[in-house]
Amino acid sequence: MGTVPPLSGMILEDGLFPPLMGSPVGTGSSRVVLEYFGQPDCVIKVGYRNPPIANWTEWNLWLQVENDPALAPVFGRCLAISASGKFLVMERLNDLTDAQAAKRLCPPWVTDKKRTAFGVNAAGDVKLRDYNQLALGSFLSGIPLQLMPA
């Protein structure tokens, strides 16, 4: 694996991101994905909707799963986000080959299961790279409520 910036888990000022942004590598309905100058194993996702819910969703979900041995390997690693949420740094996950596409794992509560929502990192690990569309209600409704002590 190449160099990963020393950013893990950081919230940074928005103004730090524009000088780091390179050429586009992808686009979606709410974001454009750009190269991260000097960090070939990372990308910067730039939200163009206000508020940038997709970036915040992925950031918050990553913080919940990053230490879970079953879930962390399934999700693209988020390294930093801007204070406004407009900019998100994520590990770079390139398009899948047909053989890699057969290795996709996805929790049932992630609703975007199309092939393009997944990618492969420099180490060959297949992961979700677009995981901002969730259906947590049906999943959470199956968990029993707990009576809280007085």
ZALOTI-607844 format. One record per residue: x, y, z negated of N, C-alpha, C in turn; residue in one letter. Coordinates in pm, whole numbers, plus 50000, padded with zeros to 5 digits. Atoms other than C-alpha are relative to their C-alpha. Layout:
<sites>
    n.X    n.Y    n.Z   ca.X   ca.Y   ca.Z    c.X    c.Y    c.Z  rest
      X      Y      Z      X      Y      Z      X      Y      Z     A
...
</sites>
This chain:
<sites>
    n.X    n.Y    n.Z   ca.X   ca.Y   ca.Z    c.X    c.Y    c.Z  rest
  50085  49882  50000  50000  50000  50000  50089  50124  50000     M
  49923  49876  49993  50126  50350  50077  49986  50082  49874     G
  50003  49912  50116  50153  50642  49844  49858  50045  49971     T
  50129  49950  50045  49847  50737  49644  50029  50123  49916     V
  49971  49877  50075  49835  51092  49510  49972  49982  49851     P
  50022  50011  50145  49856  51135  49133  49877  50079  49959     P
  50124  49926  50021  49493  51248  49121  49895  49922  49923     L
  50106  50088  50045  49303  50958  48973  49915  50059  49888     S
  50096  49953  50097  48993  51078  48792  49996  50150  49978     G
  49990  49856  50022  49053  51448  48841  49889  50079  50070     M
  50089  49901  49939  48811  51733  48905  50086  50124  50023     I
  49909  49893  49960  48996  52006  49095  49924  50118  50059     L
  50061  49880  49940  48923  52358  49216  49982  49980  50151     E
  50031  50015  49857  48764  52373  49563  50111  50053  50090     D
  49899  49937  49916  49039  52599  49699  50123  49916  50025     G
  49883  50086  49981  49301  52324  49665  49984  49906  50120     L
  50025  50102  49899  49138  52105  49931  50025  50043  50145     F
  49984  49967  49858  49137  52299  50263  50142  49983  50056     P
  49867  50021  49942  49519  52296  50305  50038  49852  50015     P
  49969  50143  49996  49515  51916  50258  49924  49926  50109     L
  50090  50066  49906  49254  51845  50526  50061  49989  50140     M
  49948  50027  49867  49362  51684  50852  49889  49980  50102     G
  50094  50027  49891  49185  51556  51162  49882  49915  49954     S
  50117  50082  50034  48835  51405  51148  50025  49853  50033     P
  49993  50144  49975  48819  51025  51117  49861  49938  50001     V
  50136  50051  50001  48443  50990  51079  49902  50108  49961     G
  50104  49905  50037  48113  51165  51028  49873  49923  49969     T
  50127  50060  50036  47775  51090  50877  49893  50107  49995     G
  50113  49907  50002  47442  51255  50810  50021  50115  49902     S
  49980  49893  50098  47574  51463  50519  50146  50038  49978     S
  49858  49974  50025  47955  51456  50539  50083  49974  50124     R
  49898  50032  49903  48258  51459  50760  50118  49944  49921     V
  49885  50062  50067  48559  51243  50671  50126  50041  50075     V
  49877  49946  49942  48904  51391  50728  50122  49927  49945     L
  49872  50049  50049  49261  51269  50704  50044  50088  49884     E
  49941  49926  50111  49445  51376  50388  50147  50014  50034     Y
  49861  49977  49960  49777  51537  50492  50097  49939  49899     F
  49896  50058  50084  50072  51340  50356  49957  49880  49919     G
  50051  50116  50075  49853  51064  50209  49924  49909  50097     Q
  50066  50082  49897  49781  50807  50483  49901  49898  49945     P
  50093  50097  50058  49594  50579  50241  49879  50067  49935     D
  50113  49926  50058  49342  50851  50145  49929  50081  50108     C
  50077  49909  49915  49069  51056  50310  49934  50104  49909     V
  50078  49899  50070  48880  51370  50211  49862  50003  50064     I
  50138  49992  49953  48502  51355  50244  49950  50141  49968     K
  50046  49862  50016  48360  51704  50299  49848  50002  50021     V
  50146  49992  49991  47990  51747  50223  49958  50127  50070     G
  50048  49879  49935  47805  51986  50452  49854  50026  49969     Y
  50133  49970  50052  47473  51973  50270  50017  50057  49860     R
  49991  49940  50132  47409  52179  49961  49875  49965  49921     N
  49877  50041  50066  47419  52036  49703  50057  49873  50062     P
  49934  50118  49940  47671  51767  49803  49973  49872  49919     P
  50043  50114  50081  47476  51483  49640  50076  49872  50035     I
  49931  50124  49961  47649  51207  49841  50136  49988  49930     A
  49870  50004  50066  47991  51299  49702  49985  49978  49850     N
  50019  50016  50144  47864  51332  49345  49952  49860  49966     W
  50049  50135  50025  47681  50999  49368  50115  49900  50003     T
  49887  50094  49991  47992  50813  49483  50099  50022  49886     E
  49909  49969  50110  48210  50991  49226  49949  49940  49868     W
  50056  50050  50126  47976  50909  48937  49990  49849  49996     N
  50007  50146  49997  47923  50551  49047  50139  49941  49983     L
  49863  50052  50015  48299  50497  49083  50045  50007  49854     W
  49961  49989  50140  48354  50625  48728  49936  49891  49914     L
  50069  50106  50074  48104  50363  48608  50057  49861  50028     Q
  49955  50136  49963  48257  50065  48794  50151  49982  50003     V
  49856  50010  49976  48630  50144  48809  50072  49902  49908     E
  49935  50094  50091  48715  49926  48508  49928  49866  49990     N
  50076  50125  49999  48471  49646  48587  50068  49904  50098     D
  49925  50090  49911  48665  49347  48725  49918  49939  50113     P
  50085  50055  49894  48366  49225  48929  49961  50106  50101     A
  50051  49896  49911  48252  49559  49074  50109  50087  50062     L
  49898  49908  49948  48566  49772  49115  50058  49956  50134     A
  49942  50039  49870  48710  49560  49399  49905  50013  50119     P
  50101  49991  49894  48386  49606  49598  49986  50143  50053     V
  50022  49859  49967  48392  49988  49605  50130  50071  50035     F
  49888  49915  49969  48627  50233  49771  50033  50088  49880     G
  49954  49926  50118  48834  50403  49501  49991  50150  50022     R
  50006  49853  49998  48755  50769  49433  50111  50053  49911     C
  49883  49948  50073  49061  50968  49322  49978  50138  49943     L
  50021  49863  50047  48942  51327  49284  49876  50057  50069     A
  50114  49928  49944  48647  51557  49344  50019  50147  49968     I
  49991  49857  50027  48621  51932  49370  49893  50039  49898     S
  50092  49954  50103  48441  52130  49102  49856  50013  50053     A
  50134  49987  49942  48148  52194  49339  49945  49868  50053     S
  50038  50127  49940  48143  51836  49468  50009  49998  50151     G
  49992  49993  49853  48195  51952  49826  50109  49910  50055     K
  49886  50079  49954  48529  51765  49853  50020  49879  49910     F
  49976  50124  50072  48586  51403  49751  50119  49928  50062     L
  49885  50077  49951  48918  51217  49782  49972  49853  49969     V
  50025  50143  50013  48872  50845  49843  50111  49924  50072     M
  49903  50081  49928  49103  50565  49944  49951  49982  50143     E
  50037  50016  49859  49110  50525  50321  49961  49856  50028     R
  50051  50131  49963  48903  50235  50446  49967  50004  50149     L
  50015  49999  49855  48934  50170  50817  49889  49905  50045     N
  50106  50084  49944  48676  50006  51044  50038  49852  49992     D
  49982  50144  50015  48630  49630  51008  50012  49928  50133     L
  50002  50094  49889  48719  49358  51253  49881  49906  49977     T
  50109  50096  50018  48460  49083  51310  50030  49905  49884     D
  49962  50092  50109  48652  48851  51073  49986  50067  49865     A
  50011  49927  50126  48666  49117  50803  49854  50027  49964     Q
  50142  49971  50025  48295  49196  50842  49931  49884  49930     A
  50058  50118  50063  48215  48841  50731  50034  49992  49852     A
  49956  50003  50141  48382  48916  50393  49933  50109  49916     K
  50065  49890  50074  48147  49200  50289  49921  49949  49880     R
  50077  50025  50121  48017  49184  49933  49931  50131  49962     L
  50074  49877  50030  47749  49427  49817  49899  49974  49888     C
  50102  50014  50104  47546  49471  49498  49861  50024  50061     P
  50134  49985  49943  47170  49445  49562  49943  50141  49990     P
  50052  49865  50019  47112  49803  49442  50064  50104  50091     W
  49947  49911  49895  47328  49957  49718  49918  49972  50124     V
  50095  50024  49891  47086  50008  50006  50060  50014  50139     T
  49937  49985  49868  47322  50104  50292  50095  49883  50019     D
  49923  50123  49984  47445  49760  50391  50052  49979  50142     K
  49955  50018  49862  47529  49825  50754  50154  49989  50005     K
  49857  50027  49985  47872  49728  50881  50085  50125  49984     R
  49920  49878  50006  47990  50088  50910  50011  50058  49859     T
  49989  49956  50139  47932  50141  50536  50119  49934  49929     A
  49887  50073  50056  48227  49907  50475  50126  50031  50078     F
  49872  49982  49934  48594  49934  50556  50103  49913  49933     G
  49890  50079  50053  48928  49774  50489  50116  50092  49966     V
  49888  49915  50041  49218  49929  50298  50132  49945  50054     N
  49868  50038  49948  49591  49903  50372  50043  49862  49952     A
  49966  50131  50053  49614  49588  50158  49913  49889  50059     A
  50089  50098  49938  49339  49416  50363  49874  49970  49921     G
  50119  50020  50082  49068  49444  50098  49878  50066  50065     D
  50125  49949  49943  48713  49486  50234  49918  50062  49887     V
  50071  49927  50105  48519  49748  50036  49892  50089  50061     K
  50098  49900  49960  48220  49978  50052  50069  50136  50007     L
  49943  49865  49987  48323  50320  50181  49891  50107  50001     R
  50114  49910  50001  47977  50474  50190  49896  49938  49908     D
  50089  50064  50097  47782  50393  49876  49918  50102  49921     Y
  50080  49898  50068  47569  50696  49800  49850  49974  50007     N
  50143  50033  49992  47234  50534  49886  49972  49882  49908     Q
  50023  50100  50104  47110  50345  49582  49852  49982  49971     L
  50136  50029  50047  46791  50179  49461  50013  49942  49859     A
  49975  50046  50137  46861  50161  49089  49872  49971  49923     L
  50124  50018  50074  46499  50176  48976  49956  49855  49989     G
  50045  50139  50004  46407  49820  49072  50099  49913  49923     S
  49898  50076  50074  46735  49689  48929  49986  50026  49851     F
  50006  49963  50142  46705  49879  48602  49870  49957  49934     L
  50128  50040  50059  46338  49789  48555  50003  49856  49952     S
  49988  50139  50044  46445  49425  48510  50079  49982  49871     G
  49923  50007  50124  46657  49508  48206  49908  50036  49885     I
  50092  49972  50111  46464  49486  47879  50041  50127  49923     P
  49976  49883  50081  46429  49803  47674  50038  49957  49859     L
  49959  50031  50137  46583  49812  47329  49932  50096  49903     Q
  50058  49918  50105  46405  49936  47018  50114  50064  49923     L
  49892  49927  50067  46622  50204  46861  49966  50014  49852     M
  50026  49987  50145  46663  50214  46484  49960  50141  49964     P
  50050  49869  50046  46498  50498  46294  50114  50087  49951     A
</sites>
